[in-house]
Amino acid sequence: MPKGPKLSPETRLKAIIDATRAGTWEWNLDTGEVVVNDRWAQMLGYEPEALEPMTYELWQSITHPDDAENAKQRMGAYLRGDVPHFDCVVRIRHRDGHWRWIHTRGQRLEDEQLTANWVCGTHLDISEERETQHRLQRLAESLPGVIYTFVLERDGTYRFTYVSRKSMDFYGIPAEDTLEDPSALFDIIIKDDISEVMETIRRSARSMTEWRCQYRIRVNDDIRWMEGVAQPEEDEVGRIVWHGMVMDITERKQLELELERLSVTDELTGLHNRRYMLRTIEEQIARAERYGDVFSLVALDIDHFKRINDSWGHLVGDQVLEQFARVLRSRVRRTDVVARTGGEEFLILLPNTDLPAARHVAEDLRQATEREHFDNGEGQSFTVTISGGVVTWEDSLSSMRDLLSRCDHSLYEAKHQGRNRIVVTTQS
Ligand SMILES: Nc1nc2c(ncn2[C@@H]2O[C@H](COP(=O)(O)OP(=O)(O)OP(=O)(O)O)[C@@H](O)[C@H]2O)c(=O)[nH]1
């Protein structure tokens, strides 16, 4: 390429400054004289001549008082050598009255030949960026959760690069602290849930699919349910970056758990209901098939219960059911499942219990019931008896239906043989 004439340093400098669209300023510290370029004035809506002669006082008169003071402090710090650069953002009033956000930077001229003391710098209008940032912040504040950006580095370390200010309301941790130390947000997750959170993050990273996880955190001795949702993407250097939101779902979760509890609870006795018992038996059968676990089922039925209702009324009948439920609950193990499956019919699932042991439990319950005194509501007490059937899951059974029908059959036998007894059915 043929070489053209060389550009003068002034022309090159001017071209570069024009390209940055920066305003420039020079301030003579000795005389107070200020020189600005045309762009400096145009940014603020002025013809260059309108701001002449430019002085520190004129600048101060159009700058927001808080920011003018801040700029003064920072300039002082710079001139004293406390900080290496002069750098600050100030609001300067545009000619039409609104504030423009101006990023101003400056440096002392270091030239021994210069006789005067000058500080020169640039002046960039960052109002649009500020506006966008402000809008995003407002948006983040109006969302019902903490929004964040989470980065998993290629070496397996992780950090947050953005956390919205709601972090303070949710976790009592300022957003800045979470940027410095990501563990602040992991340490408050309760122990039982942390592995689920980590595993779902790993799974999301592996499959590059949405991360969604419900977990509990402890804040000021209060346990809160959180739900996090985030979308992963791989950035240009191979890091995985999630943009997402964490919401407090404590109230919804409590309602859900309560509904779940109600849907599996018998209202009168507080024991489990039939639906829960059938689900649990299915699970036990699956475990027995897979791991060879032993379990037994006991069916109990109050004898001549109709007579109780007929003699003393339905309310007394209800009280008998409640009291009998208490007897059952107090005599079985915590791992056993007790359910009221019909009017006066009860089922007890005994995990890790073989037939002789289950028979023993049933017999104990029969005797305990026989000893119990019930109140007829008129100051008289009476006793009741129960009949029961016991079965154990074994190879000859092929389904829950088989198991239940064999259990029913045992119970029927107990009634048939005269009640107040336990009948055990083995393989037929
Ligand atoms: N008080 C009360 N009674 C109920 C409830 N559910 C069912 N029952 C009554 O329980 C009685 C059960 O009667 P049956 O099935 O004839 O049995 P039983 O009288 O116990 O006779 P056996 O089981 O053969 O010993 C019926 O009268 C039902 O109305 C309930 O929630 N509360």
PDBQT file of the ligand as one rigid body, heavy atoms in Angstrom, charges set to zero:
ROOT
HETATM    1  N1  LIG A 501     -71.150 -43.775  65.014  1.00  0.00    +0.000 N 
HETATM    2  C1  LIG A 501     -70.703 -44.140  63.820  1.00  0.00    +0.000 A 
HETATM    3  N2  LIG A 501     -71.204 -45.254  63.262  1.00  0.00    +0.000 NA
HETATM    4  C2  LIG A 501     -70.764 -45.629  62.071  1.00  0.00    +0.000 A 
HETATM    5  C3  LIG A 501     -69.816 -44.902  61.370  1.00  0.00    +0.000 A 
HETATM    6  N3  LIG A 501     -69.565 -45.521  60.201  1.00  0.00    +0.000 NA
HETATM    7  C4  LIG A 501     -70.336 -46.608  60.161  1.00  0.00    +0.000 A 
HETATM    8  N4  LIG A 501     -71.087 -46.708  61.303  1.00  0.00    +0.000 N 
HETATM    9  C5  LIG A 501     -72.045 -47.726  61.683  1.00  0.00    +0.000 C 
HETATM   10  O1  LIG A 501     -71.347 -48.911  61.987  1.00  0.00    +0.000 OA
HETATM   11  C6  LIG A 501     -72.302 -49.982  61.903  1.00  0.00    +0.000 C 
HETATM   12  C7  LIG A 501     -71.671 -51.204  61.321  1.00  0.00    +0.000 C 
HETATM   13  O2  LIG A 501     -72.616 -52.224  61.357  1.00  0.00    +0.000 OA
HETATM   14  P1  LIG A 501     -72.405 -53.672  60.756  1.00  0.00    +0.000 P 
HETATM   15  O3  LIG A 501     -71.635 -53.566  59.495  1.00  0.00    +0.000 OA
HETATM   16  O4  LIG A 501     -73.720 -54.341  60.712  1.00  0.00    +0.000 OA
HETATM   17  O5  LIG A 501     -71.471 -54.397  61.751  1.00  0.00    +0.000 OA
HETATM   18  P2  LIG A 501     -71.525 -54.626  63.297  1.00  0.00    +0.000 P 
HETATM   19  O6  LIG A 501     -72.780 -54.130  63.919  1.00  0.00    +0.000 OA
HETATM   20  O7  LIG A 501     -70.273 -54.091  63.881  1.00  0.00    +0.000 OA
HETATM   21  O8  LIG A 501     -71.528 -56.203  63.360  1.00  0.00    +0.000 OA
HETATM   22  P3  LIG A 501     -70.312 -57.160  63.139  1.00  0.00    +0.000 P 
HETATM   23  O9  LIG A 501     -69.239 -56.394  62.381  1.00  0.00    +0.000 OA
HETATM   24  O10 LIG A 501     -70.850 -58.284  62.347  1.00  0.00    +0.000 OA
HETATM   25  O11 LIG A 501     -69.808 -57.548  64.463  1.00  0.00    +0.000 OA
HETATM   26  C8  LIG A 501     -73.471 -49.447  61.080  1.00  0.00    +0.000 C 
HETATM   27  O12 LIG A 501     -74.582 -49.283  61.936  1.00  0.00    +0.000 OA
HETATM   28  C9  LIG A 501     -73.005 -48.114  60.594  1.00  0.00    +0.000 C 
HETATM   29  O13 LIG A 501     -74.059 -47.157  60.518  1.00  0.00    +0.000 OA
HETATM   30  C10 LIG A 501     -69.320 -43.692  61.972  1.00  0.00    +0.000 A 
HETATM   31  O14 LIG A 501     -68.478 -42.973  61.447  1.00  0.00    +0.000 OA
HETATM   32  N5  LIG A 501     -69.781 -43.364  63.193  1.00  0.00    +0.000 N 
ENDROOT
TORSDOF 0
